[in-house]
Amino acid sequence: MMQFKLASLNLKGLCSFWLFLVVLFCPFSLSAQQATPNLPLLFDSRERLAKPDLSSLVRLRFLTTIDFPPFNFTDQNGKLAGFNIDLAREICNELEIASKCQIQALPFADLKVALAASQGDAVIAGIAVSEELRQQFAFSRPYLMLPARFVRNLKAPIKGEDAGALADHSVGVVKATAHEAMLSAYFPKVKAVPFDSKDALLAALRDGKVDAAFADSLQLSFWVSSQASTKCCALFDGPYLSEQFLGEGMTIMLREKDDVLTAALDHALAALSRSGRLQEIYLRYFPYGLY
């Protein structure tokens, strides 16, 4: 079976740019936030997941990293912050075990080993679910999907407002990635142009060497808003979600047979989704929206 790699996120400079956005947008009023595109619901509002008894739980230790902004990073005061950090705290509040919760940052490469050795109880760090990992660990239900998006050069003669308008236009994509496979499967009429890296792709788009690009929405939303894009481009159509190509979404990884805690986290995530608190965290870190 062919293996696809996701284009890696260039973190250099992204954290400081993202922190600027947070300072700029966090003071928004609720009415302003409500105008922002909503987070797609991943839980059925009618579904009620039972809350397991956690009275015997001594502590809940979340493991994360500090190098994946805006999901997990250290803020200007050196404290853990980010979407995943706030979500872990809200989960603990929902389960009424805030006094028993701890969050510890480790190098990404050490997370699986630490969890397997019971040096933590749950990993919340954007680890992609795979069949291999499912043989070793358990996973919560997804709480966030990272879609694919098109971004177009504003000077390109694209007539139309949806992906159909890209037929016969040159669309760049990083080769040997899930996004290249997805572009080929879903949009066969575009003229796909492969690039060796995301940086090369975005440079070609900015310089008008391709009319559009297809990549991860998170990366594109930051790039379009950054100085690096020189205001050349804009997000176009979408978003596009595909479990086949983009995976199951962001989940929490637990020890394989920790059924009670897994059920408790699913209960908390569903409750946060229904109450709107998951949406509030999303808007806090993605004021422009990924969708």
PAGU-793036 format. One line per 2 residues: number of its first residue (from 1); their letters; for each residue x, y, z of N, C-alpha, C. Coordinates in Angstrom, 1 decimal, m for minus. Layout:
BEGIN
NUM) a) X:Y:Z:X:Y:Z:X:Y:Z  ...
This chain:
BEGIN
1) mm) 0.9:m1.2:0.0:0.0:0.0:0.0:0.9:1.2:0.0  0.6:2.2:m0.9:1.4:3.4:m0.9:1.1:4.3:0.3
3) qf) 2.2:4.8:0.9:2.1:5.6:2.1:2.2:7.1:1.7  1.4:7.9:2.2:1.4:9.4:1.9:1.9:10.1:3.2
5) kl) 2.7:11.1:3.0:3.1:11.9:4.1:2.4:13.3:4.0  2.0:13.8:5.2:1.4:15.1:5.2:2.5:16.2:5.2
7) as) 2.4:17.2:4.4:3.4:18.3:4.4:3.5:18.8:5.8  4.8:18.9:6.2:5.1:19.3:7.6:4.8:20.8:7.8
9) ln) 4.5:21.2:9.0:4.1:22.5:9.4:5.4:23.3:9.7  5.7:24.4:9.0:6.9:25.2:9.2:6.6:26.1:10.4
11) lk) 7.2:25.7:11.6:6.8:26.4:12.8:7.6:27.7:13.1  8.7:27.9:12.3:9.6:29.0:12.6:8.8:30.3:12.2
13) gl) 8.6:31.2:13.2:7.9:32.4:13.0:6.4:32.3:13.2  5.9:31.1:13.1:4.4:30.9:13.2:3.9:31.2:14.5
15) cs) 4.7:30.8:15.6:4.2:31.0:16.9:4.0:32.5:17.2  5.0:33.3:16.9:4.9:34.8:17.1:3.8:35.4:16.3
17) fw) 3.6:35.0:15.1:2.5:35.5:14.3:1.2:35.1:14.9  1.1:33.8:15.3:m0.2:33.4:15.9:m0.5:34.1:17.2
19) lf) 0.6:34.4:18.1:0.4:35.1:19.3:m0.2:36.5:19.0  0.3:37.1:17.9:m0.2:38.4:17.5:m1.7:38.4:17.2
21) lv) m2.1:37.3:16.5:m3.5:37.1:16.3:m4.4:37.0:17.5  m3.8:36.2:18.5:m4.6:36.0:19.7:m4.8:37.4:20.5
23) vl) m3.7:38.1:20.6:m3.8:39.4:21.2:m4.8:40.3:20.5  m4.8:40.2:19.2:m5.7:41.1:18.4:m7.1:40.7:18.5
25) fc) m7.4:39.4:18.6:m8.8:38.9:18.4:m9.4:38.4:19.7  m8.6:38.0:20.8:m9.2:37.5:22.0:m10.2:38.5:22.6
27) pf) m10.0:39.8:22.6:m10.9:40.7:23.2:m12.3:40.8:22.5  m12.5:40.1:21.4:m13.7:40.1:20.7:m14.9:39.8:21.6
29) sl) m16.0:40.5:21.4:m17.2:40.2:22.2:m17.8:39.0:21.6  m18.8:38.4:22.4:m19.4:37.2:21.9:m20.2:37.4:20.6
31) sa) m20.8:38.6:20.5:m21.5:38.9:19.2:m20.6:38.9:18.0  m19.3:39.4:18.2:m18.4:39.4:17.1:m18.0:37.9:16.8
33) qq) m17.8:37.1:17.9:m17.4:35.7:17.6:m18.5:35.0:16.9  m19.7:35.3:17.2:m20.8:34.5:16.5:m20.8:34.7:15.0
35) at) m20.2:35.8:14.5:m20.1:36.0:13.1:m19.1:35.2:12.4  m18.2:34.6:13.2:m17.1:33.7:12.7:m17.7:32.4:12.3
37) pn) m17.2:31.8:11.2:m17.7:30.4:10.9:m17.7:29.4:12.0  m18.7:28.6:12.1:m18.8:27.7:13.2:m17.9:26.5:13.0
39) lp) m17.6:25.9:14.2:m16.9:24.6:14.2:m17.8:23.5:13.8  m17.5:22.7:12.8:m18.4:21.6:12.5:m18.7:20.6:13.7
41) ll) m19.9:20.2:13.9:m20.2:19.4:15.0:m19.8:17.9:14.7  m19.0:17.3:15.6:m18.5:16.0:15.4:m19.3:15.0:16.3
43) fd) m20.2:15.6:17.2:m21.0:14.8:18.1:m22.5:15.1:17.8  m23.3:14.0:17.8:m24.7:14.2:17.6:m25.3:14.8:18.8
45) sr) m26.0:15.9:18.6:m26.5:16.7:19.8:m27.5:15.9:20.6  m28.1:14.9:20.0:m29.1:14.0:20.7:m28.4:12.9:21.4
47) er) m27.1:12.6:21.2:m26.4:11.5:21.8:m26.0:11.9:23.2  m26.3:11.0:24.1:m25.9:11.2:25.5:m25.0:10.1:25.9
49) la) m23.7:10.4:26.1:m22.7:9.4:26.5:m22.6:9.3:28.0  m22.7:8.1:28.5:m22.7:8.0:30.0:m21.4:8.5:30.6
51) kp) m21.5:9.1:31.8:m20.3:9.6:32.5:m19.8:8.5:33.5  m18.7:7.9:33.2:m18.2:6.8:34.1:m17.9:7.4:35.5
53) dl) m17.9:6.5:36.5:m17.5:6.9:37.9:m16.0:7.0:38.0  m15.5:8.2:38.2:m14.1:8.5:38.4:m13.6:8.7:39.8
55) ss) m14.5:8.3:40.8:m14.2:8.6:42.2:m12.9:8.0:42.7  m12.5:6.9:42.0:m11.3:6.2:42.5:m10.0:6.7:41.7
57) lv) m10.2:7.6:40.8:m9.1:8.2:40.0:m8.2:9.0:40.9  m6.9:8.7:41.0:m6.0:9.4:41.8:m5.6:10.7:41.1
59) rl) m5.3:10.6:39.8:m5.0:11.8:39.0:m5.1:11.5:37.6  m5.2:12.5:36.8:m5.3:12.4:35.3:m4.1:13.3:34.7
61) rf) m3.2:12.6:34.2:m2.0:13.3:33.6:m2.0:13.4:32.1  m2.2:14.6:31.6:m2.2:14.8:30.1:m0.7:15.0:29.7
63) lt) m0.3:14.4:28.6:1.0:14.7:28.1:0.8:15.4:26.8  1.7:16.4:26.5:1.6:17.2:25.3:3.0:17.6:24.9
65) ti) 3.1:18.6:24.0:4.4:19.1:23.5:4.3:20.6:23.6  5.4:21.3:23.2:5.4:22.7:23.2:5.7:23.3:21.8
67) df) 5.7:22.4:20.8:6.2:22.9:19.5:5.1:22.7:18.4  3.9:22.9:18.7:2.8:22.8:17.7:1.8:23.9:17.9
69) pp) 2.2:25.2:17.8:1.2:26.2:17.9:0.3:26.2:16.7  m1.0:26.6:16.9:m1.6:27.1:18.2:m2.2:26.1:19.1
71) fn) m1.8:24.8:18.8:m2.4:23.7:19.6:m1.7:23.5:21.0  m0.4:23.5:20.9:0.4:23.4:22.2:1.7:24.2:22.0
73) ft) 2.0:25.1:23.0:3.2:25.9:22.9:3.4:26.5:24.3  4.4:27.2:24.5:4.6:28.0:25.7:4.4:29.5:25.4
75) dq) 3.6:30.2:26.2:3.3:31.6:26.0:4.5:32.5:26.4  4.2:33.8:26.3:5.3:34.8:26.6:5.8:34.7:28.0
77) ng) 5.0:34.1:28.9:5.4:33.9:30.3:6.0:32.5:30.6  6.2:31.8:29.5:6.8:30.4:29.7:5.8:29.4:30.2
79) kl) 4.5:29.7:30.1:3.5:28.7:30.6:2.9:28.0:29.4  2.5:26.7:29.7:1.8:25.9:28.6:0.5:26.6:28.2
81) ag) 0.3:26.7:26.9:m0.9:27.3:26.4:m1.3:26.6:25.0  m2.4:27.0:24.5:m2.9:26.5:23.2:m4.2:25.8:23.3
83) fn) m4.7:25.5:22.1:m6.0:24.9:21.9:m6.1:23.6:22.8  m5.1:22.7:22.6:m5.2:21.4:23.3:m5.1:21.6:24.8
85) id) m4.3:22.6:25.3:m4.1:22.8:26.7:m5.5:23.3:27.3  m6.1:24.3:26.7:m7.4:24.7:27.1:m8.4:23.6:27.1
87) la) m8.4:22.8:26.1:m9.3:21.7:26.0:m9.1:20.7:27.1  m7.9:20.4:27.4:m7.6:19.4:28.5:m8.2:20.0:29.8
89) re) m8.0:21.3:30.1:m8.5:21.9:31.3:m10.1:21.9:31.3  m10.7:22.1:30.2:m12.1:22.1:30.1:m12.7:20.7:30.3
91) ic) m12.0:19.7:29.8:m12.3:18.3:30.0:m12.3:18.0:31.5  m11.3:18.4:32.2:m11.2:18.2:33.6:m12.3:18.9:34.4
93) ne) m12.6:20.1:34.0:m13.7:20.8:34.6:m15.0:20.1:34.4  m15.3:19.6:33.2:m16.5:18.9:32.9:m16.6:17.6:33.7
95) le) m15.5:16.9:33.9:m15.5:15.7:34.6:m15.4:15.9:36.1  m15.3:17.2:36.5:m15.3:17.5:38.0:m14.1:16.9:38.7
97) ia) m12.9:16.9:38.0:m11.7:16.4:38.6:m10.6:17.4:38.4  m10.9:18.7:38.3:m9.8:19.7:38.0:m8.7:19.6:39.0
99) sk) m9.0:19.3:40.2:m7.9:19.2:41.3:m7.0:18.0:41.1  m7.4:17.1:40.2:m6.6:15.9:40.0:m5.9:15.9:38.7
101) cq) m6.0:17.0:37.9:m5.5:17.0:36.6:m4.1:17.7:36.5  m3.3:17.1:35.7:m1.9:17.7:35.5:m1.7:17.7:34.0
103) iq) m0.9:18.6:33.5:m0.5:18.7:32.1:1.0:18.8:32.0  1.7:17.9:31.3:3.1:17.9:31.3:3.6:17.9:29.8
105) al) 4.6:18.7:29.5:5.1:18.7:28.1:6.3:17.9:28.0  6.4:17.1:26.9:7.5:16.3:26.6:7.9:16.4:25.1
107) pf) 9.1:16.0:24.7:9.4:16.0:23.3:8.4:15.1:22.6  8.0:15.4:21.4:7.0:14.7:20.6:7.4:13.2:20.5
109) ad) 8.7:13.0:20.3:9.2:11.6:20.1:9.1:10.7:21.3  8.9:11.3:22.5:8.9:10.6:23.7:7.4:10.3:24.2
111) lk) 6.4:10.8:23.5:5.1:10.7:24.0:4.6:9.3:24.1  4.7:8.5:23.0:4.2:7.2:23.0:4.9:6.3:24.0
113) va) 6.2:6.4:24.1:6.9:5.6:25.1:6.5:6.0:26.5  6.3:7.3:26.8:5.9:7.7:28.1:4.5:7.2:28.5
115) la) 3.6:7.3:27.5:2.2:6.8:27.8:2.2:5.3:28.0  3.0:4.5:27.2:3.0:3.1:27.4:3.6:2.7:28.7
117) as) 4.5:3.5:29.2:5.2:3.3:30.5:4.4:3.8:31.7  3.2:4.3:31.4:2.3:4.9:32.4:2.9:6.1:33.1
119) qg) 3.7:6.9:32.4:4.2:8.1:32.9:3.2:9.3:32.6  2.1:8.9:32.0:1.0:9.8:31.8:m0.2:9.0:31.5
121) da) m1.4:9.6:31.4:m2.6:8.9:31.2:m3.3:9.1:29.9  m2.9:10.3:29.3:m3.6:10.6:28.0:m2.6:11.6:27.2
123) vi) m2.5:11.4:25.9:m1.7:12.3:25.1:m2.6:13.2:24.3  m2.5:14.5:24.4:m3.2:15.4:23.6:m2.3:16.3:22.9
125) ag) m1.8:15.8:21.7:m0.8:16.5:21.0:m0.9:16.4:19.5  m2.0:16.0:19.0:m2.2:15.9:17.5:m1.5:14.7:16.9
127) ia) m1.4:13.6:17.6:m0.9:12.4:17.0:m1.9:11.8:16.1  m1.5:11.5:14.9:m2.5:11.0:13.9:m2.8:9.5:14.2
129) vs) m4.0:9.2:14.1:m4.5:7.8:14.4:m4.0:6.9:13.2  m3.5:5.8:13.5:m3.1:4.8:12.4:m3.5:3.4:12.9
131) ee) m3.6:2.5:12.0:m3.9:1.1:12.3:m2.8:0.5:13.3  m1.6:0.9:13.0:m0.4:0.4:13.9:m0.6:1.0:15.3
133) lr) m1.0:2.2:15.4:m1.1:2.8:16.8:m2.4:2.2:17.5  m3.4:1.9:16.7:m4.6:1.3:17.3:m4.3:m0.1:17.9
135) qq) m3.3:m0.7:17.5:m2.9:m2.0:18.1:m2.2:m1.9:19.4  m1.8:m0.6:19.7:m1.0:m0.4:20.9:m1.8:0.5:21.9
137) fa) m2.6:1.4:21.4:m3.3:2.4:22.2:m4.8:2.5:21.9  m5.5:3.2:22.8:m6.9:3.6:22.5:m7.0:5.0:22.2
139) fs) m8.1:5.4:21.5:m8.2:6.8:21.1:m9.7:7.3:21.5  m9.7:8.6:21.8:m11.1:9.2:22.0:m11.7:9.4:20.7
141) rp) m12.9:9.9:20.7:m13.5:10.3:19.5:m12.8:11.6:19.0  m12.9:11.9:17.7:m12.3:13.1:17.2:m12.9:14.4:17.8
143) yl) m12.2:15.4:18.0:m12.7:16.7:18.5:m12.5:17.8:17.5  m11.6:17.6:16.5:m11.4:18.6:15.5:m10.8:18.0:14.2
145) ml) m11.4:18.4:13.1:m10.9:17.9:11.8:m10.1:19.1:11.2  m9.0:18.7:10.5:m8.2:19.7:9.8:m8.4:19.5:8.3
147) pa) m9.2:20.4:7.7:m9.6:20.2:6.3:m8.5:20.6:5.3  m8.7:20.3:4.1:m7.9:20.8:3.0:m8.6:22.0:2.4
149) rf) m7.8:22.9:1.8:m8.4:24.1:1.1:m7.6:24.4:m0.1  m8.3:25.1:m1.0:m7.6:25.8:m2.1:m7.2:27.2:m1.7
151) vr) m6.1:27.7:m2.3:m5.8:29.1:m2.2:m5.5:29.6:m3.6  m6.0:30.7:m4.0:m5.8:31.1:m5.4:m4.9:32.4:m5.4
153) nl) m4.2:32.6:m6.5:m3.6:33.9:m6.8:m4.6:34.9:m7.3  m4.7:36.0:m6.7:m5.8:37.0:m7.0:m5.7:37.5:m8.5
155) ka) m4.5:37.4:m9.0:m4.3:37.9:m10.4:m4.6:36.8:m11.5  m4.8:35.6:m11.0:m5.1:34.5:m12.0:m6.5:34.7:m12.5
157) pi) m6.7:34.4:m13.8:m8.0:34.6:m14.5:m9.0:33.4:m14.2  m9.4:33.3:m13.0:m10.3:32.2:m12.6:m11.7:32.8:m12.6
159) kg) m12.5:32.2:m13.4:m13.9:32.7:m13.5:m14.8:31.7:m12.7  m15.3:32.2:m11.6:m16.2:31.3:m10.8:m15.7:31.4:m9.3
161) ed) m16.6:30.9:m8.5:m16.4:30.9:m7.1:m16.2:29.6:m6.4  m16.2:28.5:m7.2:m16.0:27.2:m6.6:m15.0:26.4:m7.3
163) ag) m14.7:25.2:m6.9:m13.6:24.4:m7.4:m13.8:24.1:m8.9  m15.0:24.1:m9.4:m15.3:23.8:m10.8:m14.6:24.8:m11.7
165) al) m14.4:26.0:m11.2:m13.7:27.1:m11.9:m12.3:26.8:m12.1  m11.7:25.9:m11.4:m10.3:25.6:m11.5:m9.9:24.6:m12.6
167) ad) m11.0:24.0:m13.3:m10.7:23.1:m14.4:m9.8:23.7:m15.4  m8.8:22.9:m15.8:m7.7:23.3:m16.7:m6.8:24.4:m16.2
169) hs) m6.9:24.8:m14.9:m6.0:25.7:m14.4:m4.9:25.0:m13.6  m3.7:25.6:m13.5:m2.6:24.9:m12.8:m2.8:25.1:m11.3
171) vg) m2.7:24.0:m10.6:m2.9:23.9:m9.2:m1.7:23.2:m8.6  m1.0:23.9:m7.8:0.2:23.3:m7.1:m0.2:22.5:m5.9
173) vv) 0.6:21.5:m5.6:0.4:20.6:m4.5:1.8:20.0:m4.1  2.0:19.7:m2.9:3.3:19.1:m2.5:3.2:17.6:m2.8
175) ka) 4.2:17.1:m3.5:4.1:15.7:m4.0:4.3:14.7:m2.9  3.7:13.5:m3.1:3.8:12.4:m2.2:3.1:12.7:m0.9
177) ta) 2.1:13.5:m0.9:1.3:13.8:0.3:m0.1:13.4:0.1  m0.8:13.3:1.2:m2.2:13.0:1.2:m3.0:14.0:0.3
179) he) m2.5:15.3:0.4:m3.2:16.3:m0.4:m3.1:16.1:m1.9  m1.9:15.6:m2.3:m1.8:15.3:m3.8:m2.7:14.2:m4.2
181) am) m2.8:13.1:m3.3:m3.7:12.0:m3.6:m5.2:12.5:m3.7  m5.5:13.3:m2.7:m6.9:13.9:m2.6:m7.2:14.7:m3.8
183) ls) m6.3:15.6:m4.2:m6.5:16.5:m5.4:m6.7:15.6:m6.6  m6.0:14.6:m6.8:m6.1:13.7:m8.0:m7.4:13.0:m8.0
185) ay) m7.9:12.5:m6.8:m9.1:11.8:m6.7:m10.3:12.6:m6.9  m10.3:13.8:m6.3:m11.6:14.6:m6.2:m11.6:15.7:m7.3
187) fp) m10.5:16.1:m7.8:m10.5:17.2:m8.8:m9.6:16.8:m10.0  m10.0:15.8:m10.7:m9.2:15.3:m11.9:m9.1:16.3:m13.0
189) kv) m9.9:17.3:m13.1:m9.8:18.2:m14.2:m8.8:19.3:m14.1  m8.3:19.5:m12.9:m7.2:20.5:m12.7:m5.9:20.0:m13.2
191) ka) m5.0:21.0:m13.5:m3.7:20.6:m14.0:m2.8:20.6:m12.8  m2.6:19.5:m12.1:m1.8:19.4:m10.9:m0.4:19.6:m11.2
193) vp) 0.3:20.4:m10.4:1.7:20.7:m10.5:2.4:20.3:m9.2  3.2:19.3:m9.2:3.8:18.8:m7.9:5.0:19.7:m7.6
195) fd) 5.2:19.9:m6.3:6.4:20.6:m5.7:7.0:19.7:m4.6  8.3:20.0:m4.4:9.1:19.2:m3.5:8.7:19.6:m2.0
197) sk) 8.3:20.8:m1.8:8.1:21.3:m0.4:7.0:22.3:m0.4  6.4:22.5:0.8:5.4:23.5:1.0:5.9:24.9:0.6
199) da) 7.2:25.2:1.1:7.8:26.5:0.8:7.9:26.8:m0.7  8.3:25.8:m1.5:8.4:25.9:m2.9:7.0:26.1:m3.5
201) ll) 6.0:25.4:m3.0:4.7:25.6:m3.5:4.2:27.0:m3.3  4.3:27.5:m2.1:3.7:28.8:m1.8:4.5:29.9:m2.5
203) aa) 5.8:29.7:m2.7:6.6:30.7:m3.5:6.1:30.8:m4.9  5.8:29.6:m5.5:5.3:29.6:m6.9:4.0:30.2:m7.0
205) lr) 3.1:30.0:m6.0:1.8:30.6:m6.0:1.9:32.1:m5.9  2.7:32.5:m5.0:2.9:34.0:m4.8:3.4:34.7:m6.1
207) dg) 4.3:34.0:m6.8:4.9:34.5:m8.0:4.1:34.3:m9.2  2.9:33.7:m9.1:2.0:33.5:m10.2:2.5:32.4:m11.2
209) kv) 3.3:31.5:m10.7:3.7:30.4:m11.5:2.7:29.3:m11.6  1.8:29.3:m10.6:0.6:28.4:m10.6:m0.6:29.3:m10.2
211) da) m1.8:29.0:m10.7:m2.9:29.8:m10.4:m3.5:29.6:m9.0  m3.3:28.4:m8.5:m3.8:28.0:m7.2:m3.0:26.9:m6.6
213) af) m3.3:26.7:m5.3:m2.6:25.6:m4.6:m3.6:24.9:m3.7  m3.3:23.6:m3.4:m4.2:22.8:m2.6:m3.3:22.2:m1.4
215) ad) m3.7:22.5:m0.2:m2.9:22.1:1.0:m3.8:22.1:2.2  m3.1:22.0:3.3:m3.7:22.0:4.7:m4.3:23.4:5.0
217) sl) m5.5:23.4:5.4:m6.2:24.7:5.7:m5.5:25.5:6.8  m5.0:24.8:7.8:m4.3:25.5:8.9:m3.1:26.2:8.4
219) ql) m2.3:25.6:7.6:m1.1:26.2:7.1:m1.5:27.4:6.2  m2.4:27.1:5.3:m2.8:28.1:4.3:m3.4:29.4:5.0
221) sf) m4.3:29.2:6.0:m4.9:30.3:6.7:m3.9:31.2:7.3  m2.8:30.7:7.9:m1.8:31.5:8.5:m1.0:32.2:7.4
223) wv) m0.7:31.5:6.3:0.2:32.0:5.3:m0.5:33.2:4.6  m1.8:33.0:4.2:m2.5:34.1:3.5:m2.6:35.3:4.3
225) ss) m2.6:35.2:5.7:m2.7:36.4:6.5:m1.3:36.9:6.9  m0.2:36.3:6.5:1.1:36.7:6.9:1.7:37.6:5.9
227) qa) 2.8:38.2:6.2:3.6:39.1:5.3:4.2:38.3:4.2  4.5:37.0:4.4:5.1:36.2:3.4:4.3:36.1:2.1
229) st) 3.0:36.2:2.3:2.1:36.1:1.1:2.1:37.4:0.3  2.5:38.5:0.8:2.5:39.8:0.2:1.1:40.1:m0.4
231) kc) 0.1:39.6:0.3:m1.3:39.9:m0.1:m1.7:39.4:m1.5  m1.0:38.4:m1.9:m1.1:37.9:m3.3:m2.4:37.1:m3.5
233) ca) m2.8:36.5:m2.4:m3.7:35.3:m2.6:m4.8:35.3:m1.6  m5.8:34.4:m1.8:m6.9:34.3:m0.9:m7.4:32.8:m0.9
235) lf) m8.0:32.4:0.2:m8.6:31.1:0.3:m9.7:31.0:m0.7  m9.9:29.8:m1.3:m10.9:29.7:m2.4:m11.6:28.4:m2.2
237) dg) m13.0:28.5:m2.1:m13.9:27.4:m2.0:m13.5:26.5:m0.8  m14.2:25.4:m0.6:m14.0:24.5:0.5:m14.7:24.9:1.7
239) py) m14.3:24.3:2.9:m13.2:23.4:3.1:m13.6:22.0:2.6  m12.6:21.1:2.6:m12.8:19.7:2.1:m12.3:18.8:3.2
241) ls) m13.2:17.9:3.7:m12.9:16.9:4.7:m12.9:15.5:4.0  m12.0:14.7:4.4:m11.9:13.3:3.9:m11.2:12.4:4.9
243) eq) m11.9:11.5:5.5:m11.2:10.6:6.4:m10.3:9.7:5.7  m10.7:9.4:4.4:m9.9:8.5:3.6:m8.5:9.1:3.4
245) fl) m8.4:10.4:3.1:m7.1:11.0:2.8:m6.5:11.8:4.0  m7.3:12.4:4.8:m6.8:13.2:5.9:m6.9:12.6:7.2
247) ge) m7.4:11.4:7.3:m7.4:10.8:8.6:m8.6:11.0:9.4  m8.7:10.5:10.7:m9.8:10.6:11.5:m10.0:11.9:12.2
249) gm) m9.0:12.8:12.2:m9.0:14.0:12.9:m8.2:14.0:14.2  m8.3:15.1:15.0:m7.5:15.2:16.2:m8.2:14.5:17.3
251) ti) m7.5:13.6:18.0:m8.1:12.8:19.1:m7.1:12.8:20.3  m7.6:12.2:21.3:m6.7:12.0:22.5:m6.3:10.5:22.6
253) ml) m5.0:10.3:22.8:m4.5:8.9:22.8:m4.4:8.4:24.3  m4.8:7.2:24.5:m4.8:6.6:25.9:m4.2:5.2:25.8
255) re) m3.9:4.7:27.0:m3.5:3.3:27.1:m4.5:2.4:26.5  m4.1:1.2:26.0:m5.0:0.4:25.2:m6.3:m0.1:25.9
257) kd) m6.1:m0.5:27.2:m7.3:m1.1:27.9:m7.8:m0.1:29.0  m7.6:1.2:28.8:m8.1:2.1:29.7:m9.5:2.5:29.3
259) dv) m10.5:1.6:29.4:m11.8:1.8:28.8:m12.6:2.9:29.6  m12.4:2.9:30.9:m13.2:3.8:31.7:m12.8:5.3:31.4
261) lt) m11.5:5.5:31.4:m11.0:6.9:31.1:m11.3:7.3:29.6  m11.2:6.4:28.7:m11.6:6.7:27.3:m13.1:7.1:27.2
263) aa) m13.9:6.3:27.9:m15.4:6.7:27.9:m15.6:8.0:28.6  m14.8:8.3:29.7:m15.0:9.6:30.4:m14.6:10.7:29.5
265) ld) m13.5:10.6:28.7:m13.1:11.7:27.8:m14.1:11.9:26.7  m14.7:10.8:26.1:m15.7:10.9:25.1:m16.9:11.6:25.7
267) ha) m17.3:11.3:26.9:m18.4:12.0:27.5:m18.2:13.5:27.6  m17.0:13.8:28.1:m16.6:15.2:28.3:m16.6:16.0:27.0
269) la) m16.0:15.4:25.9:m15.9:16.0:24.6:m17.3:16.2:24.0  m18.2:15.3:24.2:m19.6:15.4:23.7:m20.3:16.5:24.5
271) al) m20.1:16.6:25.8:m20.7:17.6:26.6:m20.2:19.0:26.2  m18.9:19.1:26.0:m18.3:20.4:25.6:m18.8:20.8:24.2
273) sr) m19.0:19.9:23.3:m19.6:20.2:22.0:m21.0:20.7:22.1  m21.8:20.0:22.9:m23.2:20.4:23.1:m23.4:21.8:23.7
275) sg) m22.5:22.1:24.7:m22.7:23.3:25.5:m22.1:24.5:24.8  m21.3:24.3:23.7:m20.7:25.4:23.0:m19.3:25.8:23.5
277) rl) m18.9:25.1:24.6:m17.5:25.4:25.1:m16.4:25.0:24.2  m16.6:23.9:23.4:m15.6:23.5:22.4:m15.5:24.6:21.3
279) qe) m16.6:25.1:20.9:m16.7:26.2:20.0:m15.9:27.4:20.5  m16.1:27.8:21.8:m15.5:28.9:22.3:m13.9:28.8:22.3
281) iy) m13.4:27.6:22.6:m12.0:27.4:22.5:m11.5:27.5:21.1  m12.3:26.9:20.1:m11.9:27.0:18.7:m11.8:28.5:18.3
283) lr) m12.8:29.3:18.6:m12.8:30.7:18.2:m11.6:31.5:18.9  m11.2:31.0:20.1:m10.2:31.7:20.8:m8.8:31.6:20.0
285) yf) m8.6:30.4:19.4:m7.4:30.2:18.7:m7.5:30.3:17.2  m8.7:30.2:16.6:m8.8:30.4:15.2:m9.9:31.4:14.9
287) py) m9.7:32.7:15.2:m10.7:33.7:15.0:m11.1:33.9:13.5  m10.3:33.5:12.6:m10.7:33.5:11.2:m11.4:32.2:10.8
289) gl) m11.2:31.2:11.5:m11.9:29.9:11.2:m11.0:29.1:10.2  m11.1:27.8:10.4:m10.5:26.8:9.5:m11.4:26.4:8.4
291) y) m12.7:26.7:8.6:m13.7:26.2:7.7:m14.4:27.3:6.9
